[in-house]
Amino acid sequence: MRFLLSLALLAALAWSGYWALAARGIERGLAAWLDARRAEGWVADAGRISVSGFPTRFDTRLSPLDLADPRTGLAWSMPGFGFSARSHRPQHVTVRWPETQRIATPAERIEVTAEAMTGALAFRPGLALELASARLSVGAFGLVSDAGWRASMDGAEIETAALDDRPGAQRLRLRASGMRPPEGLVATLDPAGLLPPVFDRIALEAVAVFDTPWDRHAVEDRRPQLQQVEIGRLDAQWGDLALKAAGRFDVDAEGQPSGTITLRATNWREMIALARGSGRLSAPLADRLDAALGLLAGLSGRPDMLDVPLRLALGQVWLGPVPLGPAPNLRLR
């Protein structure tokens, strides 16, 4: 009995020593990382770094936290930032963001509000901290820019996982509801004002291929850049209009996409009729729009369903030979 008690005491002392050394290592590692960023010209300030959770967890908190990369002009400020891991599984990390954050770019400052924003990250073994998988969930989320736009959503979940057989590839899944894009974007997507300002829901499954892995160097040196995107499924409900999309495109070194995305819309005739009845579209314009889209839908053999192949090329989105507007630049700063 005495032997077992002695053994238990030795194990407890050993575990306590391990936890204390590991906690001190986390504090020193974070302080050294911030010092290294400052030496490179960053703004990298954490008012206080603390580690708690003995004996089963490492609960780490930095409060406040201010980061700014002079090479990209990106800055991120938070009143506090926390992450935790189980003592026996330090490569699996749970992250908690505060309810208010601020993101600044060379062009604007964006105030972020996030309700219950949490993430679960898994890293591959090694000092590079290469991301193996991640899951992010958030409740009510809002963006307000000093450039004059705002956007919000009711909630979202994002999942990503590295593909072992494709270097640099990440499988992405996104589910979001109650999305309210900026008014300018809605006006670009829906210049006739046929649709409400809120996306009811959107679901996306895709594979994104980057030129380098997502690891610690993505923060310290440069962001991995997109090389290719494969959209397996995009399913959205926008008012009475149901939208689906699939396709594939490449991204060049300047962030310009090139490829084809097929967009499928149902209930499009009902939307035109609704806009006509409400007076947002005049009768002659509604007739011409119905005839033109009906002809396009008829080419697919399904008059009730509108299939539109959109081509991305030369910095534009094209419908056949007709440019619809500029394609988004996908270069990550």
Phi, psi and omega per residue, in radians:
M1 nan -0.753 3.136
R2 -1.113 -0.641 3.129
F3 -1.105 -0.756 -3.139
L4 -1.134 -0.690 3.106
L5 -1.124 -0.722 3.119
S6 -1.120 -0.708 3.128
L7 -1.127 -0.739 3.122
A8 -1.112 -0.681 3.126
L9 -1.144 -0.747 3.111
L10 -1.101 -0.700 3.128
A11 -1.134 -0.722 3.125
A12 -1.123 -0.726 3.114
L13 -1.133 -0.710 -3.141
A14 -1.134 -0.747 3.134
W15 -1.164 -0.683 3.107
S16 -1.089 -0.716 3.101
G17 -1.131 -0.725 3.104
Y18 -1.067 -0.803 -3.090
W19 -1.111 -0.767 -3.121
A20 -1.109 -0.763 3.130
L21 -1.129 -0.733 -3.133
A22 -1.154 -0.745 3.129
A23 -1.088 -0.759 3.101
R24 -1.118 -0.638 3.112
G25 -1.129 -0.669 3.090
I26 -1.101 -0.811 -3.138
E27 -1.066 -0.826 -3.135
R28 -1.154 -0.671 3.136
G29 -1.111 -0.751 3.112
L30 -1.160 -0.724 3.114
A31 -1.106 -0.707 3.122
A32 -1.156 -0.659 3.125
W33 -1.129 -0.741 3.110
L34 -1.138 -0.690 3.095
D35 -1.082 -0.721 3.140
A36 -1.134 -0.662 3.106
R37 -1.159 -0.726 3.125
R38 -1.104 -0.620 3.108
A39 -1.140 -0.425 3.104
E40 -1.557 0.052 3.110
G41 1.721 0.047 3.108
W42 -1.242 2.783 2.724
V43 -1.579 2.063 -3.083
A44 -2.545 1.594 -3.045
D45 -2.218 2.295 2.987
A46 -2.235 2.050 -3.067
G47 -1.025 -0.710 -3.107
R48 -2.631 2.373 3.070
I49 -2.023 2.161 -3.125
S50 -2.368 2.558 3.084
V51 -2.233 2.216 3.114
S52 -2.375 -2.984 3.078
G53 1.844 0.127 3.141
F54 -0.974 2.365 0.143
P55 -1.884 -0.040 -2.951
T56 -1.751 -0.232 -3.020
R57 -2.435 2.765 2.918
F58 -1.981 1.778 3.129
D59 -1.774 1.922 -3.018
T60 -1.929 2.405 3.130
R61 -2.409 2.372 3.037
L62 -2.061 2.173 -3.079
S63 -2.621 2.114 -0.195
P64 -1.406 -3.083 3.111
L65 -2.392 2.213 3.119
D66 -2.288 2.137 3.125
L67 -2.236 2.409 3.069
A68 -2.603 2.183 -3.125
D69 -1.694 1.991 -3.081
P70 -1.192 -0.418 -3.101
R71 -1.294 -0.588 -3.136
T72 -1.799 -0.294 -3.091
G73 1.372 0.156 3.129
L74 -1.502 2.430 3.095
A75 -2.403 2.585 -3.082
W76 -2.471 2.151 -3.112
S77 -2.203 2.390 3.139
M78 -2.487 2.542 3.064
P79 -1.212 -0.347 3.105
G80 -3.006 2.686 -3.141
F81 -2.555 2.307 -3.084
G82 -2.331 2.591 3.019
F83 -2.585 2.709 -3.072
S84 -2.526 2.744 3.098
A85 -2.598 2.638 3.042
R86 -1.235 2.562 -3.054
S87 -1.042 -0.588 -3.095
H88 -1.628 -0.032 3.118
R89 -2.408 1.143 -3.040
P90 -1.194 -0.242 -3.136
Q91 -1.476 -0.074 3.065
H92 -1.906 2.020 -2.936
V93 -2.133 2.385 2.996
T94 -1.826 2.294 -3.047
V95 -2.033 2.491 3.105
R96 -2.263 2.130 3.092
W97 -1.675 2.677 3.094
P98 -1.306 2.967 -3.120
E99 -1.301 -0.369 3.120
T100 -2.252 2.407 3.107
Q101 -2.515 2.898 3.052
R102 -2.366 2.267 3.073
I103 -2.053 2.311 3.134
A104 -2.170 2.445 3.035
T105 -2.147 3.010 3.076
P106 -1.058 -0.315 -3.063
A107 -1.783 -0.425 -3.012
E108 -2.856 2.915 2.995
R109 -2.068 2.389 -3.060
I110 -2.146 2.137 3.035
E111 -1.519 2.247 -3.079
V112 -1.991 2.265 2.968
T113 -2.074 2.319 -3.058
A114 -2.458 2.233 -3.134
E115 -1.771 2.120 3.094
A116 0.963 0.961 -3.135
M117 -1.616 1.924 -3.098
T118 -2.350 2.761 3.124
G119 -2.507 2.708 3.045
A120 -2.178 2.079 -3.066
L121 -2.050 2.473 3.029
A122 -2.177 2.258 -3.098
F123 -1.957 2.572 3.031
R124 -1.307 2.632 -3.138
P125 -1.033 2.492 3.118
G126 2.285 2.829 -3.093
L127 -1.289 -0.320 -3.121
A128 -1.269 -0.310 -3.114
L129 0.954 0.885 3.125
E130 -1.233 2.301 -3.078
L131 -1.274 2.185 3.073
A132 -1.652 -0.698 3.106
S133 -2.797 2.796 3.131
A134 -2.673 2.589 3.049
R135 -2.425 2.196 -3.124
L136 -2.133 2.330 3.045
S137 -2.284 2.550 -3.120
V138 -2.621 2.503 3.043
G139 -1.489 -2.351 3.137
A140 -1.027 2.299 -3.000
F141 -2.387 2.354 -3.104
G142 -2.446 2.581 3.069
L143 -2.229 2.284 3.065
V144 -2.285 2.077 -3.075
S145 -1.790 2.539 3.039
D146 -1.322 -0.027 3.020
A147 -1.462 -0.015 3.011
G148 1.799 0.145 3.131
W149 -2.077 2.802 3.059
R150 -2.517 2.702 3.110
A151 -2.612 2.756 -3.141
S152 -2.784 2.972 3.009
M153 -2.727 2.789 -3.098
D154 -1.372 -0.520 3.140
G155 3.041 2.783 -3.106
A156 -2.737 2.728 2.988
E157 -2.337 2.321 -3.136
I158 -2.232 2.316 3.082
E159 -2.242 2.495 3.071
T160 -2.500 2.561 3.128
A161 -2.562 2.322 3.106
A162 -1.217 2.450 3.098
L163 -1.661 2.050 -3.060
D164 -1.104 -0.541 -3.065
D165 -1.547 -0.006 -3.136
R166 -2.367 1.726 -3.114
P167 -1.001 2.316 3.113
G168 1.437 -0.039 -3.077
A169 -1.639 2.445 3.086
Q170 -2.229 2.294 3.023
R171 -1.522 2.189 -3.047
L172 -1.982 2.454 2.992
R173 -2.336 2.334 -3.123
L174 -2.361 2.350 3.010
R175 -2.355 2.205 -3.117
A176 -2.504 2.709 -3.139
S177 -2.427 2.703 3.092
G178 1.037 0.753 -3.098
M179 -1.430 2.253 3.100
R180 -2.067 1.610 -3.117
P181 -1.192 2.912 3.055
P182 -1.011 2.548 -3.095
E183 -1.010 -0.621 3.133
G184 -1.113 -0.689 3.118
L185 -1.189 -0.726 3.108
V186 -1.067 -0.713 3.129
A187 -1.130 -0.610 3.107
T188 -1.218 -0.756 -3.124
L189 -1.271 -0.520 -3.023
D190 -2.395 1.185 -3.059
P191 -1.110 -0.411 -3.137
A192 -1.437 -0.122 3.135
G193 1.198 0.607 -3.107
L194 -1.384 -0.430 -2.937
L195 -1.998 2.735 3.092
P196 -1.240 2.879 -3.085
P197 -1.349 -0.028 -3.047
V198 -2.047 2.245 2.909
F199 -1.354 2.122 3.131
D200 -1.108 -0.801 -3.141
R201 -2.794 2.775 3.065
I202 -2.619 2.433 3.084
A203 -2.328 2.361 -3.081
L204 -2.354 2.358 2.953
E205 -2.228 2.182 -3.052
A206 -2.695 2.889 3.000
V207 -2.108 2.196 3.120
A208 -1.999 2.266 -3.127
V209 -1.885 2.171 -3.126
F210 -1.921 2.779 -3.097
D211 -1.357 -0.354 3.074
T212 -2.464 2.788 -3.134
P213 -1.210 2.793 2.996
W214 -1.505 1.831 3.124
D215 -2.516 -2.880 -3.083
R216 -1.075 -0.488 -3.135
H217 -1.226 -0.333 3.074
A218 -1.146 -0.441 3.067
V219 -1.631 -0.739 -3.028
E220 -1.321 -0.660 -2.996
D221 -1.944 -1.258 -3.105
R222 -2.638 2.644 3.085
R223 -1.285 2.407 2.984
P224 -1.012 2.468 -3.085
Q225 -1.891 2.449 3.122
L226 -1.111 2.414 3.017
Q227 -2.018 -0.512 -3.091
Q228 -2.775 2.553 3.072
V229 -2.328 2.257 3.065
E230 -2.032 1.940 3.124
I231 -1.586 1.866 3.107
G232 -1.343 -0.683 -3.128
R233 -2.745 2.257 2.942
L234 -2.255 2.143 -3.061
D235 -2.265 2.098 -3.087
A236 -2.401 2.607 3.036
Q237 -2.085 2.065 -3.094
W238 -2.192 1.691 -3.013
G239 1.103 -2.275 3.096
D240 -1.520 -0.016 -3.085
L241 -1.659 2.164 3.060
A242 -1.721 2.246 -3.078
L243 -2.106 2.413 3.005
K244 -2.335 2.607 -3.131
A245 -2.623 2.654 3.046
A246 -2.719 2.714 3.112
G247 2.809 -3.008 -3.081
R248 -2.631 2.456 3.067
F249 -2.618 2.673 3.062
D250 -1.693 2.794 3.127
V251 -2.237 2.193 -3.114
D252 -1.466 -3.132 -3.059
A253 -1.128 -0.352 3.121
E254 -1.604 0.017 3.131
G255 1.531 0.174 -3.119
Q256 -1.581 2.214 3.141
P257 -1.460 2.633 3.040
S258 -2.525 2.183 -3.108
G259 2.806 -2.813 -3.069
T260 -2.352 2.376 3.031
I261 -2.160 2.219 3.102
T262 -1.665 2.134 -3.118
L263 -1.869 2.251 3.126
R264 -2.046 2.252 -3.111
A265 -2.184 2.348 3.021
T266 -2.055 2.763 -3.077
N267 1.175 0.362 -3.101
W268 -1.215 -0.575 3.096
R269 -1.152 -0.659 3.114
E270 -1.110 -0.625 3.130
M271 -1.154 -0.712 3.113
I272 -1.135 -0.751 3.131
A273 -1.096 -0.676 3.118
L274 -1.123 -0.772 3.136
A275 -1.146 -0.619 3.120
R276 -1.193 -0.750 -3.113
G277 -1.191 -0.522 -3.141
S278 -1.468 -0.153 -3.140
G279 1.564 -0.007 3.124
R280 -1.257 -0.412 3.025
L281 -2.150 2.313 3.071
S282 -1.205 2.752 -3.127
A283 -1.026 -0.809 3.126
P284 -1.070 -0.743 -3.130
L285 -1.172 -0.706 3.117
A286 -1.084 -0.705 3.116
D287 -1.108 -0.767 -3.132
R288 -1.148 -0.720 3.135
L289 -1.142 -0.727 3.118
D290 -1.095 -0.723 -3.128
A291 -1.168 -0.759 -3.107
A292 -1.156 -0.820 -3.138
L293 -1.235 -0.574 3.078
G294 -1.098 -0.680 3.085
L295 -1.123 -0.738 3.128
L296 -1.141 -0.715 3.122
A297 -1.172 -0.639 -3.133
G298 -1.109 -0.462 3.141
L299 -1.138 -0.416 -3.137
S300 -1.531 -0.121 -3.118
G301 1.479 0.038 3.126
R302 -2.238 1.504 -3.075
P303 -1.028 -0.417 -3.137
D304 -1.462 -0.074 -3.060
M305 -2.297 2.259 -3.089
L306 -1.752 1.958 3.061
D307 -1.800 2.076 -3.082
V308 -2.145 1.957 3.036
P309 -1.427 2.063 3.114
L310 -1.788 2.209 -3.123
R311 -1.805 2.330 3.093
L312 -1.817 2.057 -3.110
A313 -2.870 2.575 3.044
L314 0.963 0.562 3.109
G315 1.329 0.197 -3.095
Q316 -2.236 2.796 2.948
V317 -1.767 2.205 -3.036
W318 -2.050 2.453 2.909
L319 -1.951 1.729 -2.990
G320 1.099 -2.256 3.131
P321 -1.545 0.056 -3.021
V322 -1.761 2.118 3.074
P323 -1.328 2.275 -3.131
L324 -1.664 -0.345 -3.121
G325 2.698 3.053 -3.107
P326 -1.194 2.467 3.028
A327 -1.355 2.606 3.133
P328 -1.184 2.485 3.047
N329 -1.479 2.215 -2.994
L330 -1.868 0.316 3.095
R331 -1.321 2.272 -3.119
L332 -1.617 2.185 -3.126
R333 -1.340 nan nan
